[in-house]
Every structure is written in C-alpha cells, then in structure tokens.
Amino acid sequence: MRRTTTLTVLASAAAVAAPAAAEAQQPTLQFDRGCYTEQQDMRFTGAGYTPSGQVDLIFARPGEPRGGYFTVADAGGALNDVTGVGSASQFLDDDEGRETIFVAANDRTRIEANQQPPDTQFGFTQFTFTRWEGFSPGRYVPGRRATVEIYGWAFAAGKPAWFLFRKASRTVASVKVGRLDDECGDRTASIRVPRSLKPGGYRVVLTTDRRLRERYTWRKARVTAPRRAASAAALGSRAMAASGARLSPRCALGPPVSGATACEEPRSGRG
C-alpha cells in the first residue's frame, strides 16, 4: 500500500554529502521529477539496499539537514515509495524562491554493521524545490497588453495556463497564457486584454484548469476605459518591477466555493 507522509524534521540527522567515486555496489536513488513544490507527491525509487531493511531518507541543504522520511526496502532490496512536503518553509527560508535539495538514502542495516566501503551504505540524489506563486498588475485596459507570470507551478509543469477575468462566480473572459515549462512550471507572458471587458472590478485568476478544480492564484483588479487610463498599459508592462503585485497562492486544493472565496486577499511581498 502506498504511504504518503509529510517530512518530519530530525533531531539528529546523518550528514548529507556528495558521494565519492561511484562504486558498482552503491545503492541507487531516483525521484520521478527534477522539481517539486509544497503539497505535491514526491515519488522515489531505488535499488541495491538490504532486503527488507530500513532506509532513512535525509533531505538537506549544504551542511543543514531539513527533514527525513523512513521507508523499508522490499525483499529484493528495492525502494518504491512516495513522500511530500506540507509547507515550502521546511526547505526554503522566507527570502528564497527556489533551491537545490540533496537527498541521502541511508541503509540502516549496513551503517550499523559498518559495512565497507562506505559508499555501499547509502544512495544519493538531488532535486529542485520551489515556491509556487502568481504575478499580475492590478489594472487593465481593454485591447492593450499586460504582463503576467507563473512561477514554480511544478504540480502543473507542461500544462497550458489561462488568465481569467471573473465577476462573482462567473468567468466573463479568458486569455491563454501558454504552456508551462516542463521542469518547474514557469511561464511569463504578455497577454492581450479582451476588448469585450467593461470597466469595473474583477477577480483575475491564473490557472491551468478553467473550471478551477485544481490549484490556482487570484487577486482583485480593475478594468478601466482607455480614455481614463493613459498610464495603465505602462503599469501592466512594469507589474513585477514597479509594483511587486502578485496573486495569492493560498487556495483550497479542492473545488472552490463561489469562485475563489477560499483564498486570502492579495498582498505585496512574499506571502
């Protein structure tokens, strides 16, 4: 049966270091993706461990253990399991958006027996861990362009993304942002604001599912008639550099109620 758990910080963790020259008998360790974010399955496999023996995964930044997960090899010495991280703060500091995480899979049976050479006692790998966020301006002019950015949507890597203009629980216009990259799910695009939009307040949403059944980000925004907003296009093109406005990533993972009411209000700065 598959076991999923949030990583727990270890009181005493084995040091994680890059392996020395590869040995034929060294165990192997692989994750199914090269980039992850919070609340995403992190599947891993491996081979060459003690049959039916305990294997301790240690997750670390250089010189700084950040968590661990315990599993058991099968009768053939193979690993096939899944874990996950509940919050990005376990791997990332407040001012960090993306970092490399090093992982050692320690064979407890061999470590306790002090089996030689040391390389036979553990497998080793690494992956990228990222925050997931959305960025957009707060003002739009029909027919003009605005810059939007999706950052770190590893859970949706390779999927097409959309930018929605919503009134209450109804989508009144949608614009295709483009396909997220295959690694960490990034995309920056200059979109054309639909000419059909009427002036007023909207909720703007970045999503890979226009029915909003999956994770997404949103913020409040205004659409202004061109004759009253000569500077609005410039604001849109400088959204990330000038205002730092972003969309809140704190949304329910299940279907939202009445649009996106489960989300917090947008704020400036990382949040």
PASEBA-1860 file (N, C-alpha, C; in nm, 3 decimals):
! residues 271
1> MRRTTTLT> 0.085/-0.119/0.000/0.000/0.000/0.000/0.089/0.124/0.000 ~ 0.052/0.221/-0.077/0.129/0.344/-0.085/0.119/0.421/0.046 ~ 0.232/0.475/0.094/0.232/0.555/0.215/0.279/0.695/0.182 ~ 0.200/0.793/0.220/0.237/0.932/0.199/0.243/1.002/0.333 ~ 0.345/1.079/0.357/0.358/1.149/0.483/0.431/1.278/0.463 ~ 0.405/1.374/0.549/0.482/1.497/0.548/0.615/1.472/0.614 ~ 0.722/1.527/0.558/0.854/1.508/0.614/0.859/1.566/0.755 ~ 0.927/1.497/0.845/0.946/1.547/0.981/1.090/1.583/1.002
9> VLASAAAV> 1.114/1.695/1.070/1.249/1.740/1.095/1.313/1.648/1.196 ~ 1.436/1.606/1.170/1.506/1.514/1.258/1.580/1.589/1.367 ~ 1.578/1.535/1.486/1.657/1.595/1.594/1.804/1.570/1.571 ~ 1.835/1.455/1.515/1.975/1.424/1.485/1.977/1.357/1.350 ~ 2.031/1.423/1.249/2.029/1.371/1.112/2.170/1.339/1.067 ~ 2.182/1.232/0.989/2.312/1.198/0.933/2.354/1.305/0.835 ~ 2.481/1.333/0.827/2.531/1.434/0.735/2.508/1.389/0.593 ~ 2.470/1.484/0.507/2.449/1.455/0.367/2.564/1.513/0.289
17> AAPAAAEA> 2.632/1.430/0.214/2.747/1.476/0.137/2.745/1.409/0.002 ~ 2.801/1.472/-0.098/2.809/1.413/-0.231/2.891/1.286/-0.223 ~ 2.848/1.178/-0.293/2.921/1.052/-0.284/3.058/1.063/-0.350 ~ 3.146/0.980/-0.306/3.279/0.973/-0.368/3.265/0.900/-0.500 ~ 3.376/0.860/-0.555/3.373/0.792/-0.684/3.276/0.676/-0.680 ~ 3.198/0.663/-0.785/3.091/0.564/-0.787/3.148/0.424/-0.771 ~ 3.079/0.344/-0.688/3.111/0.203/-0.670/2.997/0.123/-0.732 ~ 3.031/0.009/-0.789/2.930/-0.072/-0.855/2.822/-0.116/-0.757
25> QQPTLQFD> 2.861/-0.138/-0.630/2.765/-0.189/-0.533/2.692/-0.080/-0.456 ~ 2.714/0.046/-0.491/2.645/0.153/-0.419/2.497/0.151/-0.453 ~ 2.408/0.165/-0.353/2.264/0.169/-0.382/2.230/0.290/-0.470 ~ 2.117/0.282/-0.538/2.072/0.391/-0.625/1.949/0.457/-0.565 ~ 1.925/0.582/-0.605/1.809/0.658/-0.560/1.770/0.755/-0.669 ~ 1.641/0.755/-0.708/1.591/0.848/-0.809/1.453/0.899/-0.768 ~ 1.427/1.027/-0.797/1.293/1.083/-0.783/1.230/1.093/-0.921 ~ 1.097/1.095/-0.927/1.029/1.090/-1.056/1.027/1.225/-1.128
33> RGCYTEQQ> 1.066/1.333/-1.058/1.071/1.464/-1.121/1.199/1.534/-1.077 ~ 1.235/1.638/-1.152/1.352/1.717/-1.116/1.319/1.839/-1.034 ~ 1.187/1.869/-1.017/1.146/1.990/-0.947/1.013/1.965/-0.877 ~ 1.002/2.010/-0.751/0.880/1.992/-0.673/0.846/2.122/-0.601 ~ 0.719/2.129/-0.556/0.676/2.235/-0.467/0.597/2.173/-0.353 ~ 0.544/2.256/-0.265/0.472/2.204/-0.150/0.344/2.133/-0.190 ~ 0.300/2.038/-0.105/0.176/1.964/-0.125/0.173/1.893/-0.260 ~ 0.286/1.839/-0.298/0.297/1.765/-0.423/0.362/1.629/-0.393
41> DMRFTGAG> 0.309/1.522/-0.451/0.369/1.390/-0.433/0.513/1.389/-0.484 ~ 0.604/1.337/-0.402/0.744/1.321/-0.440/0.774/1.171/-0.441 ~ 0.764/1.112/-0.558/0.780/0.967/-0.572/0.927/0.933/-0.595 ~ 0.972/0.826/-0.530/1.111/0.786/-0.547/1.124/0.635/-0.557 ~ 1.229/0.592/-0.624/1.263/0.451/-0.638/1.412/0.434/-0.612 ~ 1.451/0.311/-0.590/1.593/0.282/-0.568/1.616/0.133/-0.570 ~ 1.743/0.093/-0.571/1.778/-0.049/-0.574/1.912/-0.068/-0.505 ~ 1.937/-0.193/-0.462/2.066/-0.227/-0.403/2.074/-0.211/-0.253
49> YTPSGQVD> 1.960/-0.202/-0.182/1.959/-0.188/-0.037/1.944/-0.325/0.029 ~ 1.962/-0.330/0.160/1.944/-0.455/0.233/1.800/-0.503/0.217 ~ 1.777/-0.625/0.170/1.639/-0.675/0.155/1.561/-0.664/0.285 ~ 1.442/-0.605/0.275/1.351/-0.585/0.388/1.411/-0.500/0.499 ~ 1.515/-0.423/0.466/1.581/-0.340/0.567/1.529/-0.197/0.569 ~ 1.548/-0.130/0.683/1.505/0.009/0.697/1.599/0.101/0.620 ~ 1.541/0.200/0.552/1.618/0.300/0.478/1.569/0.438/0.522 ~ 1.661/0.523/0.565/1.629/0.656/0.613/1.667/0.760/0.508
57> LIFARPGE> 1.568/0.833/0.457/1.596/0.942/0.364/1.621/1.070/0.442 ~ 1.732/1.136/0.414/1.767/1.262/0.477/1.767/1.371/0.369 ~ 1.689/1.476/0.390/1.679/1.588/0.297/1.756/1.705/0.355 ~ 1.842/1.769/0.274/1.929/1.872/0.331/1.966/1.978/0.229 ~ 1.995/2.095/0.283/2.071/2.198/0.213/2.217/2.175/0.251 ~ 2.314/2.233/0.182/2.454/2.209/0.216/2.482/2.233/0.364 ~ 2.519/2.124/0.434/2.553/2.133/0.575/2.437/2.155/0.669 ~ 2.311/2.141/0.620/2.194/2.176/0.701/2.079/2.080/0.674
65> PRGGYFTV> 2.067/1.972/0.752/1.954/1.880/0.735/1.821/1.953/0.752 ~ 1.725/1.922/0.664/1.595/1.990/0.668/1.478/1.895/0.692 ~ 1.503/1.765/0.698/1.393/1.673/0.723/1.429/1.532/0.686 ~ 1.342/1.439/0.719/1.368/1.299/0.690/1.242/1.220/0.669 ~ 1.257/1.103/0.610/1.147/1.013/0.583/1.200/0.870/0.593 ~ 1.124/0.781/0.657/1.169/0.645/0.680/1.087/0.548/0.595 ~ 1.155/0.456/0.529/1.087/0.358/0.446/1.157/0.224/0.463 ~ 1.107/0.120/0.397/1.164/-0.015/0.406/1.180/-0.070/0.265
73> ADAGGALN> 1.298/-0.127/0.238/1.321/-0.190/0.108/1.239/-0.318/0.097 ~ 1.206/-0.356/-0.026/1.131/-0.481/-0.043/1.226/-0.601/-0.035 ~ 1.172/-0.719/-0.060/1.251/-0.842/-0.046/1.367/-0.848/-0.144 ~ 1.361/-0.769/-0.249/1.471/-0.765/-0.345/1.566/-0.649/-0.322 ~ 1.545/-0.573/-0.215/1.632/-0.459/-0.186/1.597/-0.333/-0.263 ~ 1.475/-0.325/-0.317/1.434/-0.209/-0.396/1.345/-0.115/-0.314 ~ 1.346/0.012/-0.353/1.259/0.113/-0.295/1.154/0.156/-0.397 ~ 1.032/0.181/-0.349/0.925/0.235/-0.434/0.823/0.297/-0.340
81> DVTGVGSA> 0.832/0.429/-0.321/0.752/0.494/-0.217/0.725/0.639/-0.258 ~ 0.651/0.711/-0.176/0.616/0.850/-0.204/0.613/0.926/-0.073 ~ 0.658/1.050/-0.075/0.652/1.138/0.040/0.608/1.276/-0.007 ~ 0.618/1.377/0.075/0.577/1.511/0.036/0.611/1.612/0.143 ~ 0.602/1.739/0.107/0.632/1.849/0.198/0.506/1.934/0.211 ~ 0.459/1.952/0.334/0.336/2.027/0.355/0.351/2.176/0.334 ~ 0.468/2.230/0.366/0.491/2.374/0.354/0.630/2.400/0.297 ~ 0.639/2.500/0.209/0.768/2.534/0.149/0.868/2.581/0.253
89> SQFLDDDE> 0.821/2.628/0.367/0.911/2.679/0.470/1.002/2.571/0.528 ~ 0.969/2.444/0.505/1.057/2.338/0.555/1.189/2.334/0.479 ~ 1.184/2.366/0.350/1.304/2.360/0.268/1.360/2.498/0.234 ~ 1.277/2.603/0.240/1.318/2.735/0.194/1.305/2.838/0.305 ~ 1.400/2.930/0.311/1.389/3.043/0.401/1.292/3.145/0.343 ~ 1.252/3.243/0.424/1.149/3.337/0.383/1.185/3.416/0.258 ~ 1.313/3.443/0.237/1.356/3.525/0.124/1.400/3.441/0.005 ~ 1.373/3.313/0.007/1.416/3.224/-0.101/1.297/3.175/-0.182
97> GRETIFVA> 1.316/3.166/-0.313/1.211/3.117/-0.401/1.235/2.978/-0.453 ~ 1.364/2.936/-0.463/1.395/2.808/-0.525/1.537/2.767/-0.489 ~ 1.555/2.642/-0.448/1.689/2.595/-0.409/1.704/2.447/-0.442 ~ 1.829/2.400/-0.445/1.860/2.259/-0.465/1.854/2.186/-0.331 ~ 1.787/2.071/-0.329/1.778/1.987/-0.210/1.855/1.857/-0.237 ~ 1.945/1.821/-0.146/2.024/1.699/-0.157/1.960/1.591/-0.070 ~ 1.959/1.468/-0.122/1.892/1.359/-0.054/1.986/1.239/-0.043 ~ 2.001/1.186/0.077/2.074/1.062/0.101/1.977/0.957/0.152
105> ANDRTRIE> 1.984/0.835/0.099/1.903/0.723/0.146/1.996/0.629/0.221 ~ 1.993/0.635/0.353/2.087/0.559/0.437/2.033/0.420/0.469 ~ 2.113/0.319/0.437/2.079/0.180/0.467/2.117/0.153/0.612 ~ 2.018/0.150/0.702/2.047/0.140/0.844/2.119/0.010/0.879 ~ 2.085/-0.100/0.814/2.149/-0.228/0.844/2.298/-0.222/0.816 ~ 2.336/-0.166/0.703/2.477/-0.159/0.666/2.552/-0.056/0.750 ~ 2.487/0.055/0.784/2.552/0.156/0.867/2.582/0.100/1.006 ~ 2.484/0.030/1.064/2.504/-0.027/1.198/2.609/-0.137/1.198
113> ANQQPPDT> 2.623/-0.206/1.084/2.726/-0.310/1.074/2.860/-0.253/1.027 ~ 2.863/-0.122/0.998/2.984/-0.055/0.948/3.040/-0.126/0.824 ~ 2.949/-0.159/0.734/2.990/-0.229/0.612/3.078/-0.139/0.527 ~ 3.182/-0.198/0.469/3.277/-0.125/0.385/3.267/-0.171/0.240 ~ 3.299/-0.082/0.144/3.335/0.058/0.163/3.214/0.142/0.202 ~ 3.234/0.264/0.252/3.122/0.347/0.299/3.016/0.373/0.193 ~ 3.056/0.378/0.066/2.959/0.408/-0.040/2.848/0.306/-0.049 ~ 2.871/0.186/0.004/2.766/0.084/-0.002/2.655/0.110/0.099
121> QFGFTQFT> 2.673/0.209/0.186/2.579/0.234/0.294/2.466/0.330/0.256 ~ 2.475/0.395/0.141/2.373/0.496/0.108/2.362/0.518/-0.042 ~ 2.245/0.563/-0.085/2.223/0.616/-0.219/2.213/0.767/-0.210 ~ 2.223/0.833/-0.325/2.230/0.979/-0.321/2.170/1.038/-0.448 ~ 2.097/1.151/-0.432/2.046/1.224/-0.548/2.013/1.366/-0.504 ~ 1.956/1.444/-0.596/1.915/1.581/-0.564/1.800/1.622/-0.654 ~ 1.726/1.725/-0.612/1.621/1.783/-0.694/1.608/1.930/-0.659 ~ 1.527/2.002/-0.736/1.500/2.143/-0.711/1.367/2.155/-0.638
129> FTRWEGFS> 1.365/2.244/-0.537/1.240/2.271/-0.466/1.207/2.418/-0.482 ~ 1.080/2.449/-0.513/1.041/2.585/-0.547/0.912/2.626/-0.476 ~ 0.899/2.755/-0.449/0.768/2.809/-0.412/0.682/2.818/-0.538 ~ 0.550/2.820/-0.520/0.462/2.843/-0.635/0.385/2.972/-0.612 ~ 0.389/3.060/-0.711/0.332/3.193/-0.699/0.278/3.241/-0.834 ~ 0.198/3.348/-0.829/0.149/3.412/-0.950/0.164/3.562/-0.938 ~ 0.191/3.630/-1.050/0.214/3.775/-1.051/0.131/3.838/-1.162 ~ 0.071/3.954/-1.132/-0.002/4.028/-1.235/-0.024/4.169/-1.188
137> PGRYVPGR> -0.051/4.263/-1.281/-0.085/4.401/-1.241/-0.226/4.407/-1.183 ~ -0.259/4.521/-1.125/-0.391/4.539/-1.067/-0.485/4.621/-1.153 ~ -0.439/4.666/-1.271/-0.522/4.749/-1.358/-0.502/4.705/-1.504 ~ -0.612/4.705/-1.578/-0.610/4.659/-1.717/-0.690/4.753/-1.805 ~ -0.648/4.762/-1.932/-0.718/4.843/-2.031/-0.754/4.753/-2.148 ~ -0.883/4.742/-2.185/-0.923/4.656/-2.296/-0.843/4.687/-2.423 ~ -0.795/4.582/-2.489/-0.721/4.596/-2.614/-0.571/4.615/-2.595 ~ -0.528/4.645/-2.475/-0.385/4.665/-2.451/-0.324/4.540/-2.387
145> RATVEIYG> -0.193/4.542/-2.375/-0.121/4.426/-2.323/-0.087/4.443/-2.175 ~ -0.075/4.328/-2.108/-0.033/4.325/-1.968/0.055/4.202/-1.949 ~ 0.151/4.212/-1.859/0.242/4.102/-1.833/0.196/4.022/-1.711 ~ 0.191/3.891/-1.726/0.158/3.802/-1.615/0.268/3.697/-1.603 ~ 0.285/3.646/-1.483/0.390/3.546/-1.461/0.340/3.436/-1.369 ~ 0.372/3.312/-1.407/0.350/3.194/-1.324/0.488/3.143/-1.285 ~ 0.507/3.120/-1.155/0.639/3.082/-1.105/0.627/2.959/-1.015 ~ 0.700/2.853/-1.051/0.711/2.738/-0.963/0.591/2.647/-0.955
153> WAFAAGKP> 0.508/2.642/-1.058/0.393/2.552/-1.055/0.437/2.412/-1.099 ~ 0.525/2.351/-1.021/0.579/2.220/-1.057/0.469/2.115/-1.065 ~ 0.362/2.130/-0.988/0.250/2.036/-0.991/0.175/2.039/-1.123 ~ 0.196/2.143/-1.204/0.126/2.156/-1.332/0.224/2.172/-1.448 ~ 0.349/2.135/-1.430/0.451/2.152/-1.534/0.405/2.088/-1.666 ~ 0.425/2.164/-1.775/0.388/2.114/-1.907/0.244/2.138/-1.947 ~ 0.161/2.189/-1.857/0.020/2.212/-1.888/-0.002/2.353/-1.944 ~ -0.106/2.373/-2.024/-0.141/2.509/-2.068/-0.204/2.588/-1.956
161> AWFLFRKA> -0.172/2.717/-1.949/-0.224/2.804/-1.842/-0.316/2.910/-1.901 ~ -0.407/2.961/-1.816/-0.507/3.059/-1.858/-0.513/3.173/-1.757 ~ -0.554/3.289/-1.808/-0.576/3.407/-1.723/-0.723/3.442/-1.736 ~ -0.796/3.437/-1.624/-0.940/3.456/-1.625/-0.979/3.590/-1.563 ~ -1.080/3.653/-1.621/-1.144/3.770/-1.561/-1.280/3.724/-1.511 ~ -1.304/3.736/-1.379/-1.425/3.680/-1.319/-1.506/3.787/-1.245 ~ -1.637/3.772/-1.252/-1.732/3.850/-1.175/-1.808/3.752/-1.087 ~ -1.796/3.768/-0.956/-1.856/3.673/-0.863/-1.807/3.533/-0.898
169> SRTVASVK> -1.897/3.439/-0.926/-1.857/3.302/-0.957/-1.854/3.273/-1.107 ~ -1.860/3.378/-1.189/-1.870/3.359/-1.335/-1.746/3.413/-1.405 ~ -1.691/3.335/-1.497/-1.581/3.380/-1.581/-1.638/3.456/-1.700 ~ -1.602/3.584/-1.713/-1.657/3.665/-1.823/-1.561/3.672/-1.941 ~ -1.433/3.640/-1.919/-1.335/3.638/-2.029/-1.215/3.554/-1.986 ~ -1.153/3.487/-2.082/-1.033/3.409/-2.053/-0.931/3.431/-2.164 ~ -0.805/3.432/-2.126/-0.694/3.453/-2.220/-0.593/3.342/-2.199 ~ -0.546/3.279/-2.306/-0.447/3.174/-2.293/-0.311/3.236/-2.264
177> VGRLDDEC> -0.248/3.190/-2.156/-0.115/3.238/-2.118/-0.007/3.161/-2.192 ~ -0.028/3.033/-2.214/0.071/2.950/-2.282/0.105/2.829/-2.197 ~ 0.193/2.747/-2.249/0.230/2.621/-2.184/0.339/2.645/-2.081 ~ 0.319/2.591/-1.960/0.421/2.600/-1.857/0.540/2.511/-1.893 ~ 0.660/2.551/-1.850/0.776/2.469/-1.885/0.770/2.334/-1.815 ~ 0.847/2.239/-1.867/0.838/2.101/-1.821/0.912/2.074/-1.690 ~ 0.994/2.165/-1.645/1.074/2.140/-1.525/1.001/2.189/-1.400 ~ 1.000/2.320/-1.376/0.939/2.375/-1.255/0.806/2.444/-1.279
185> GDRTASIR> 0.755/2.442/-1.403/0.624/2.501/-1.429/0.624/2.652/-1.432 ~ 0.723/2.713/-1.497/0.732/2.859/-1.507/0.675/2.908/-1.639 ~ 0.625/3.033/-1.639/0.581/3.097/-1.763/0.562/3.246/-1.740 ~ 0.621/3.328/-1.826/0.594/3.472/-1.829/0.539/3.505/-1.967 ~ 0.430/3.582/-1.970/0.367/3.611/-2.099/0.308/3.751/-2.100 ~ 0.305/3.809/-2.219/0.236/3.936/-2.242/0.101/3.903/-2.306 ~ -0.006/3.926/-2.232/-0.139/3.889/-2.281/-0.211/4.013/-2.334 ~ -0.303/3.991/-2.426/-0.389/4.097/-2.476/-0.518/4.099/-2.395
193> VPRSLKPG> -0.549/4.211/-2.332/-0.671/4.222/-2.252/-0.791/4.222/-2.346 ~ -0.889/4.136/-2.323/-1.005/4.129/-2.414/-1.076/4.264/-2.427 ~ -1.110/4.300/-2.552/-1.179/4.427/-2.576/-1.323/4.425/-2.526 ~ -1.375/4.306/-2.503/-1.515/4.294/-2.460/-1.536/4.330/-2.313 ~ -1.429/4.343/-2.237/-1.444/4.370/-2.094/-1.498/4.511/-2.068 ~ -1.590/4.521/-1.976/-1.645/4.650/-1.937/-1.570/4.703/-1.816 ~ -1.560/4.834/-1.801/-1.492/4.890/-1.684/-1.556/4.841/-1.554 ~ -1.470/4.823/-1.452/-1.520/4.780/-1.323/-1.423/4.689/-1.252
201> GYRVVLTT> -1.466/4.636/-1.138/-1.384/4.548/-1.059/-1.399/4.402/-1.100 ~ -1.289/4.327/-1.095/-1.286/4.185/-1.131/-1.196/4.110/-1.034 ~ -1.210/3.978/-1.036/-1.108/3.891/-0.980/-1.033/3.832/-1.099 ~ -0.902/3.847/-1.101/-0.823/3.788/-1.209/-0.754/3.663/-1.154 ~ -0.756/3.558/-1.233/-0.713/3.426/-1.187/-0.612/3.367/-1.285 ~ -0.501/3.315/-1.231/-0.407/3.234/-1.308/-0.435/3.088/-1.275 ~ -0.452/3.004/-1.378/-0.491/2.866/-1.355/-0.453/2.778/-1.473 ~ -0.445/2.648/-1.450/-0.432/2.552/-1.560/-0.563/2.474/-1.578
209> DRRLRERY> -0.666/2.512/-1.504/-0.796/2.448/-1.513/-0.904/2.555/-1.507 ~ -0.966/2.586/-1.619/-1.062/2.695/-1.625/-1.188/2.669/-1.542 ~ -1.207/2.545/-1.495/-1.318/2.517/-1.405/-1.275/2.531/-1.258 ~ -1.150/2.564/-1.236/-1.095/2.593/-1.103/-1.112/2.476/-1.006 ~ -1.088/2.356/-1.055/-1.092/2.238/-0.968/-0.953/2.208/-0.911 ~ -0.849/2.271/-0.967/-0.714/2.249/-0.921/-0.658/2.378/-0.861 ~ -0.534/2.373/-0.817/-0.472/2.490/-0.755/-0.465/2.608/-0.852 ~ -0.483/2.727/-0.799/-0.476/2.847/-0.880/-0.443/2.966/-0.790
217> TWRKARVT> -0.417/3.082/-0.849/-0.394/3.204/-0.773/-0.486/3.314/-0.826 ~ -0.518/3.412/-0.740/-0.609/3.518/-0.782/-0.577/3.648/-0.708 ~ -0.630/3.758/-0.759/-0.624/3.887/-0.693/-0.738/3.976/-0.744 ~ -0.766/4.083/-0.673/-0.863/4.182/-0.720/-0.794/4.276/-0.818 ~ -0.869/4.320/-0.919/-0.814/4.409/-1.020/-0.926/4.494/-1.078 ~ -0.887/4.598/-1.153/-0.984/4.685/-1.218/-0.955/4.694/-1.366 ~ -1.062/4.698/-1.443/-1.055/4.727/-1.585/-1.103/4.870/-1.605 ~ -1.022/4.950/-1.675/-1.050/5.093/-1.692/-1.058/5.127/-1.840
225> APRRAASA> -1.154/5.213/-1.877/-1.168/5.256/-2.016/-1.041/5.328/-2.060 ~ -0.996/5.312/-2.185/-0.870/5.372/-2.232/-0.864/5.522/-2.211 ~ -0.974/5.595/-2.231/-0.968/5.741/-2.222/-0.942/5.790/-2.080 ~ -0.962/5.701/-1.980/-0.940/5.744/-1.842/-0.816/5.682/-1.780 ~ -0.738/5.608/-1.861/-0.623/5.537/-1.804/-0.508/5.534/-1.901 ~ -0.455/5.650/-1.934/-0.346/5.656/-2.031/-0.222/5.583/-1.982 ~ -0.204/5.576/-1.851/-0.083/5.514/-1.798/-0.102/5.368/-1.760 ~ -0.222/5.313/-1.777/-0.248/5.178/-1.729/-0.164/5.074/-1.802
233> AALGSRAM> -0.144/5.089/-1.933/-0.065/4.991/-2.006/0.077/4.987/-1.955 ~ 0.131/5.105/-1.925/0.267/5.108/-1.872/0.273/5.038/-1.738 ~ 0.170/5.056/-1.655/0.167/4.987/-1.527/0.168/4.836/-1.549 ~ 0.088/4.789/-1.645/0.084/4.646/-1.671/0.218/4.592/-1.715 ~ 0.287/4.663/-1.803/0.415/4.612/-1.854/0.525/4.616/-1.751 ~ 0.506/4.698/-1.644/0.608/4.706/-1.540/0.558/4.643/-1.410 ~ 0.462/4.550/-1.419/0.395/4.500/-1.298/0.493/4.442/-1.197 ~ 0.581/4.353/-1.243/0.670/4.288/-1.147/0.777/4.383/-1.097
241> AASGARLS> 0.829/4.469/-1.185/0.939/4.556/-1.147/0.891/4.675/-1.063 ~ 0.775/4.731/-1.096/0.732/4.854/-1.032/0.647/4.831/-0.907 ~ 0.549/4.743/-0.916/0.455/4.732/-0.805/0.477/4.610/-0.719 ~ 0.540/4.506/-0.774/0.558/4.384/-0.699/0.427/4.313/-0.670 ~ 0.319/4.353/-0.736/0.190/4.291/-0.709/0.193/4.145/-0.749 ~ 0.128/4.062/-0.671/0.125/3.921/-0.702/-0.008/3.862/-0.660 ~ -0.034/3.741/-0.705/-0.158/3.674/-0.671/-0.132/3.582/-0.553 ~ -0.233/3.566/-0.469/-0.216/3.481/-0.352/-0.220/3.335/-0.391
249> PRCALGPP> -0.118/3.254/-0.350/-0.122/3.111/-0.380/-0.198/3.030/-0.276 ~ -0.255/3.095/-0.174/-0.320/3.020/-0.068/-0.464/2.990/-0.105 ~ -0.483/2.883/-0.181/-0.616/2.843/-0.226/-0.643/2.700/-0.185 ~ -0.770/2.667/-0.166/-0.806/2.530/-0.136/-0.768/2.440/-0.252 ~ -0.723/2.317/-0.220/-0.684/2.225/-0.326/-0.804/2.160/-0.392 ~ -0.918/2.161/-0.325/-1.038/2.106/-0.384/-1.115/2.210/-0.461 ~ -1.235/2.176/-0.508/-1.315/2.274/-0.583/-1.347/2.395/-0.498 ~ -1.326/2.516/-0.549/-1.353/2.636/-0.470/-1.503/2.658/-0.453
257> VSGATACE> -1.540/2.731/-0.351/-1.680/2.765/-0.326/-1.704/2.908/-0.375 ~ -1.803/2.925/-0.461/-1.835/3.057/-0.516/-1.712/3.125/-0.575 ~ -1.649/3.057/-0.667/-1.531/3.113/-0.733/-1.407/3.081/-0.655 ~ -1.349/3.182/-0.588/-1.224/3.160/-0.518/-1.229/3.215/-0.377 ~ -1.343/3.201/-0.310/-1.359/3.263/-0.179/-1.274/3.196/-0.073 ~ -1.214/3.080/-0.103/-1.129/3.014/-0.005/-0.991/3.077/0.002 ~ -0.962/3.172/-0.088/-0.829/3.232/-0.095/-0.820/3.357/-0.007 ~ -0.697/3.388/0.034/-0.673/3.513/0.106/-0.670/3.629/0.008
265> EPRSGRG> -0.681/3.749/0.062/-0.667/3.867/-0.022/-0.522/3.880/-0.066 ~ -0.496/3.938/-0.184/-0.359/3.956/-0.229/-0.285/4.055/-0.142 ~ -0.155/4.043/-0.141/-0.073/4.134/-0.063/0.059/4.156/-0.137 ~ 0.133/4.259/-0.100/0.264/4.282/-0.157/0.365/4.201/-0.081 ~ 0.477/4.169/-0.150/0.582/4.089/-0.086/0.546/3.944/-0.087 ~ 0.640/3.861/-0.044/0.619/3.715/-0.046/0.525/3.679/0.064 ~ 0.430/3.589/0.032/0.335/3.561/0.137/0.260/3.436/0.128
END
